[in-house]
Amino acid sequence: MGSDPQYAKWPLLPLAQHVFTLTNPYAPRPAQQLAAKNLQDAISEHKMAPLYRYLAHPLEGILNAAGEGSASAPGKPLSRKASAAGMIATKSPTSSTALPWDEALYQSLQAENDKELDEFQKEEDEAVEKAGDTEIMAAKGKRAEFWAKVGDKEKSIAAYEDLFEKTGVLGTKIDIVLAIVRMGLFYGDKQLVKKHLERAKTLVEGGGDWDRRNRLKAYEGLHLLTLRSHSLAAPLLLDSLSTFTSYELCSYSNLVVYSVLAGSVSLKRVDFKSKVVDAPEIKAILGDGDDKILALSGALSAGPGTDTSMQDATPTATKTTAVNLTTLGTGSEQHLDTSEVAVDFSPLAQLVSSLYNGRYKLFFQALALVEEQFLTQDRYLHEHKNWFIREMRLRAYQQLLQSYRVVGLDSMANDFGVTVDFLDRDLAKFIAGGRIPCTIDRVSGKGVIETNRPDDKNKQYQDVVRQGDQLITKLQKYGQAVRLRGSERA
């Protein structure tokens, strides 16, 4: 089997992004039209009858508003409505974004599927009679990949599980579990993804090779991103940049975007500088001028902690500066019409540089553009966009206030390019939540913000006293128990 990944071709994750775009109220009309075309072309090309029915059926289709309100419709799978929440951007998609239902097309696709399944069954029967276990496994693998290709979640998982039970090769087992993880990502089933990522980690720890260990980092990092665990996702995503090969999961440019956003909102300033601002893999996408040339040529150091022996594995695909973010995972094996729409990454680059250099007016402008171009358009980022914007504002406020004892409200509002009233209201929320240790004095007419720096030594003293009291209490309880048992023995 070697170390080459298996079962990594299906499902086509870009299709899930197209479904999201169709139901995304923030998506421009041309992008929705392009997504509908790509979706229809892929369904016809790959004979995806189950996926077509799941999406477009007049009663059961998740893209039809009528289907959302017909939970009692005969024959509708109970699990579909729940899984649909992970695929669509809104619970009430409009009819203008729904795929047209063509009964004749569906019957044609179903007939093609039945014909292909009969061929698989024939091949498997012949392998049982005339060939060995290798040929039987190959036939079963084709069946599992077929169900993943046409978009039948339950049958593909069942087929992969059957394949998993009958194979003894560790690398193949890991690839099968990762294929199930991608089915979960396709349908937005976070519980399924979590369960099988834990399973994949156990397998990898049992002797997985270097390539699969690195692929698992990207999978786990992306999953944590969807759970809003940016502090845990950022190290995994950033570590994956120099050795990324999981193009079945997402494109390299997508990985850079996810890494930058996760690192920007969660890393401490020192780590943010070394792992995001100065990272050569990120500069190769977001940099400009000499920095970008040096990053692409490898002249920039990857920084401490990087495995220099593996730097040759850095993907050369980073030479592009404009990619289609809505086209998720356009690897060499993703047979999908991906008409590239250039995306301007300058807002993301400006977000990083302005935050680190303290140019807060530019930072707020860049943050608004990042929200418009990235957070609202990507299926993994959209769900948490409001939280991300709020946390980035908090990060900027904290960064400025920690340098001053007293700051004028007018001066700070001018630095951020906002009104005094907006800044007052925004800071008040964070102060009330205990996120920023300061007070705002507008009653006396001063209009100042006074920071309340925590007394670290006093806090350490209080911690020692509290922990000492707890220890004394435990020792007293232990002494009483020992004395009681001693008297009983006497």
Solvent accessible surface area in square Angstrom, and as a share of the most:
residue,aa,sasa,rsa
1,M,137,0.61
2,G,64,0.62
3,S,60,0.39
4,D,102,0.53
5,P,62,0.39
6,Q,39,0.17
7,Y,33,0.13
8,A,15,0.12
9,K,60,0.25
10,W,22,0.08
11,P,4,0.02
12,L,2,0.01
13,L,0,0.00
14,P,0,0.00
15,L,1,0.01
16,A,0,0.00
17,Q,0,0.00
18,H,6,0.03
19,V,0,0.00
20,F,9,0.04
21,T,3,0.02
22,L,3,0.02
23,T,5,0.03
24,N,1,0.01
25,P,99,0.62
26,Y,115,0.44
27,A,11,0.08
28,P,74,0.47
29,R,116,0.42
30,P,95,0.59
31,A,28,0.22
32,Q,19,0.08
33,Q,103,0.46
34,L,47,0.23
35,A,4,0.03
36,A,24,0.18
37,K,106,0.45
38,N,4,0.02
39,L,0,0.00
40,Q,70,0.31
41,D,58,0.30
42,A,1,0.01
43,I,2,0.01
44,S,51,0.33
45,E,102,0.46
46,H,17,0.08
47,K,64,0.27
48,M,2,0.01
49,A,0,0.00
50,P,21,0.13
51,L,1,0.01
52,Y,9,0.03
53,R,69,0.25
54,Y,8,0.03
55,L,0,0.00
56,A,1,0.00
57,H,23,0.10
58,P,63,0.39
59,L,86,0.43
60,E,7,0.03
61,G,0,0.00
62,I,4,0.02
63,L,0,0.00
64,N,23,0.12
65,A,54,0.42
66,A,69,0.53
67,G,1,0.01
68,E,34,0.15
69,G,71,0.69
70,S,21,0.14
71,A,63,0.49
72,S,110,0.71
73,A,15,0.11
74,P,123,0.77
75,G,73,0.70
76,K,24,0.10
77,P,51,0.32
78,L,168,0.83
79,S,60,0.39
80,R,45,0.17
81,K,98,0.41
82,A,78,0.60
83,S,18,0.12
84,A,2,0.02
85,A,71,0.55
86,G,31,0.30
87,M,2,0.01
88,I,18,0.09
89,A,25,0.19
90,T,45,0.26
91,K,166,0.70
92,S,79,0.51
93,P,2,0.01
94,T,82,0.48
95,S,98,0.63
96,S,73,0.47
97,T,16,0.09
98,A,21,0.17
99,L,6,0.03
100,P,90,0.56
101,W,59,0.21
102,D,67,0.35
103,E,88,0.39
104,A,75,0.58
105,L,60,0.30
106,Y,25,0.10
107,Q,95,0.42
108,S,59,0.38
109,L,5,0.02
110,Q,61,0.27
111,A,60,0.47
112,E,72,0.32
113,N,3,0.02
114,D,66,0.34
115,K,125,0.53
116,E,47,0.21
117,L,30,0.15
118,D,97,0.51
119,E,96,0.43
120,F,25,0.11
121,Q,81,0.36
122,K,129,0.55
123,E,61,0.27
124,E,22,0.10
125,D,65,0.33
126,E,78,0.35
127,A,6,0.05
128,V,93,0.53
129,E,136,0.61
130,K,167,0.71
131,A,46,0.36
132,G,35,0.34
133,D,113,0.59
134,T,98,0.57
135,E,84,0.38
136,I,34,0.17
137,M,34,0.15
138,A,52,0.40
139,A,1,0.01
140,K,34,0.14
141,G,3,0.03
142,K,92,0.39
143,R,53,0.19
144,A,0,0.00
145,E,43,0.19
146,F,4,0.02
147,W,32,0.11
148,A,0,0.00
149,K,34,0.14
150,V,0,0.00
151,G,6,0.06
152,D,25,0.13
153,K,28,0.12
154,E,105,0.47
155,K,104,0.44
156,S,0,0.00
157,I,30,0.15
158,A,64,0.49
159,A,16,0.13
160,Y,1,0.00
161,E,48,0.21
162,D,53,0.28
163,L,0,0.00
164,F,23,0.10
165,E,129,0.58
166,K,107,0.45
167,T,15,0.09
168,G,72,0.69
169,V,66,0.38
170,L,54,0.27
171,G,14,0.14
172,T,3,0.02
173,K,38,0.16
174,I,0,0.00
175,D,1,0.00
176,I,0,0.00
177,V,0,0.00
178,L,0,0.00
179,A,0,0.00
180,I,1,0.00
181,V,0,0.00
182,R,1,0.00
183,M,0,0.00
184,G,0,0.00
185,L,8,0.04
186,F,3,0.01
187,Y,5,0.02
188,G,23,0.22
189,D,38,0.20
190,K,66,0.28
191,Q,138,0.61
192,L,25,0.13
193,V,2,0.01
194,K,109,0.46
195,K,134,0.57
196,H,4,0.02
197,L,5,0.03
198,E,93,0.42
199,R,61,0.22
200,A,0,0.00
201,K,59,0.25
202,T,93,0.54
203,L,30,0.15
204,V,6,0.04
205,E,128,0.57
206,G,63,0.60
207,G,51,0.49
208,G,9,0.09
209,D,48,0.25
210,W,105,0.37
211,D,27,0.14
212,R,3,0.01
213,R,105,0.38
214,N,18,0.09
215,R,4,0.01
216,L,10,0.05
217,K,70,0.30
218,A,1,0.01
219,Y,0,0.00
220,E,34,0.15
221,G,0,0.00
222,L,2,0.01
223,H,9,0.04
224,L,25,0.12
225,L,1,0.01
226,T,11,0.06
227,L,70,0.35
228,R,100,0.37
229,S,33,0.21
230,H,12,0.05
231,S,73,0.47
232,L,109,0.54
233,A,0,0.00
234,A,0,0.00
235,P,52,0.33
236,L,36,0.18
237,L,0,0.00
238,L,18,0.09
239,D,75,0.39
240,S,1,0.01
241,L,3,0.01
242,S,17,0.11
243,T,12,0.07
244,F,5,0.02
245,T,61,0.36
246,S,1,0.00
247,Y,62,0.24
248,E,19,0.09
249,L,1,0.00
250,C,2,0.01
251,S,17,0.11
252,Y,3,0.01
253,S,4,0.03
254,N,0,0.00
255,L,2,0.01
256,V,0,0.00
257,V,0,0.00
258,Y,0,0.00
259,S,0,0.00
260,V,0,0.00
261,L,1,0.01
262,A,0,0.00
263,G,0,0.00
264,S,0,0.00
265,V,19,0.11
266,S,36,0.23
267,L,18,0.09
268,K,160,0.68
269,R,101,0.37
270,V,120,0.69
271,D,53,0.28
272,F,3,0.01
273,K,71,0.30
274,S,44,0.28
275,K,86,0.36
276,V,1,0.00
277,V,29,0.16
278,D,54,0.28
279,A,7,0.06
280,P,11,0.07
281,E,22,0.10
282,I,4,0.02
283,K,34,0.15
284,A,4,0.03
285,I,4,0.02
286,L,19,0.10
287,G,18,0.18
288,D,113,0.59
289,G,53,0.51
290,D,108,0.56
291,D,60,0.31
292,K,28,0.12
293,I,114,0.58
294,L,74,0.37
295,A,12,0.09
296,L,66,0.33
297,S,80,0.52
298,G,56,0.53
299,A,69,0.54
300,L,47,0.23
301,S,89,0.57
302,A,20,0.15
303,G,30,0.28
304,P,125,0.79
305,G,88,0.85
306,T,38,0.22
307,D,81,0.42
308,T,103,0.60
309,S,87,0.56
310,M,54,0.24
311,Q,70,0.31
312,D,146,0.75
313,A,36,0.28
314,T,44,0.26
315,P,15,0.10
316,T,106,0.62
317,A,50,0.39
318,T,8,0.04
319,K,134,0.57
320,T,53,0.31
321,T,64,0.37
322,A,45,0.35
323,V,22,0.13
324,N,11,0.06
325,L,4,0.02
326,T,30,0.18
327,T,5,0.03
328,L,0,0.00
329,G,0,0.00
330,T,48,0.28
331,G,12,0.12
332,S,114,0.73
333,E,100,0.45
334,Q,19,0.08
335,H,90,0.40
336,L,21,0.10
337,D,69,0.36
338,T,36,0.21
339,S,54,0.35
340,E,103,0.46
341,V,81,0.47
342,A,81,0.63
343,V,25,0.14
344,D,82,0.43
345,F,10,0.04
346,S,61,0.39
347,P,5,0.03
348,L,0,0.00
349,A,26,0.20
350,Q,58,0.26
351,L,0,0.00
352,V,11,0.07
353,S,38,0.24
354,S,0,0.00
355,L,1,0.00
356,Y,45,0.17
357,N,85,0.43
358,G,27,0.26
359,R,110,0.40
360,Y,22,0.08
361,K,90,0.38
362,L,71,0.35
363,F,0,0.00
364,F,30,0.12
365,Q,93,0.41
366,A,0,0.00
367,L,7,0.04
368,A,57,0.44
369,L,73,0.36
370,V,0,0.00
371,E,50,0.22
372,E,111,0.50
373,Q,57,0.25
374,F,0,0.00
375,L,2,0.01
376,T,6,0.04
377,Q,24,0.11
378,D,0,0.00
379,R,24,0.09
380,Y,11,0.04
381,L,10,0.05
382,H,30,0.13
383,E,109,0.49
384,H,18,0.08
385,K,17,0.07
386,N,100,0.51
387,W,47,0.16
388,F,5,0.02
389,I,23,0.12
390,R,96,0.35
391,E,23,0.10
392,M,0,0.00
393,R,44,0.16
394,L,4,0.02
395,R,43,0.16
396,A,0,0.00
397,Y,0,0.00
398,Q,69,0.31
399,Q,28,0.12
400,L,13,0.06
401,L,5,0.02
402,Q,113,0.50
403,S,76,0.49
404,Y,117,0.44
405,R,149,0.54
406,V,78,0.45
407,V,15,0.08
408,G,28,0.27
409,L,2,0.01
410,D,100,0.52
411,S,62,0.40
412,M,0,0.00
413,A,3,0.02
414,N,99,0.51
415,D,60,0.31
416,F,1,0.01
417,G,47,0.45
418,V,36,0.21
419,T,93,0.54
420,V,38,0.22
421,D,78,0.40
422,F,69,0.29
423,L,0,0.00
424,D,30,0.15
425,R,144,0.53
426,D,5,0.03
427,L,0,0.00
428,A,46,0.36
429,K,139,0.59
430,F,9,0.04
431,I,45,0.23
432,A,91,0.71
433,G,54,0.52
434,G,65,0.63
435,R,106,0.39
436,I,6,0.03
437,P,75,0.47
438,C,4,0.02
439,T,68,0.40
440,I,43,0.22
441,D,39,0.20
442,R,105,0.38
443,V,151,0.87
444,S,70,0.45
445,G,66,0.64
446,K,136,0.58
447,G,18,0.18
448,V,26,0.15
449,I,0,0.00
450,E,71,0.32
451,T,11,0.06
452,N,74,0.38
453,R,115,0.42
454,P,91,0.57
455,D,88,0.46
456,D,88,0.45
457,K,164,0.70
458,N,77,0.39
459,K,120,0.51
460,Q,112,0.50
461,Y,136,0.52
462,Q,89,0.40
463,D,33,0.17
464,V,102,0.58
465,V,63,0.36
466,R,120,0.44
467,Q,105,0.47
468,G,29,0.28
469,D,80,0.41
470,Q,97,0.43
471,L,103,0.51
472,I,96,0.49
473,T,62,0.36
474,K,139,0.59
475,L,105,0.52
476,Q,109,0.48
477,K,133,0.56
478,Y,142,0.54
479,G,20,0.19
480,Q,109,0.48
481,A,37,0.29
482,V,61,0.35
483,R,162,0.59
484,L,111,0.55
485,R,121,0.44
486,G,25,0.24
487,S,72,0.47
488,E,125,0.56
489,R,188,0.69
490,A,123,0.95
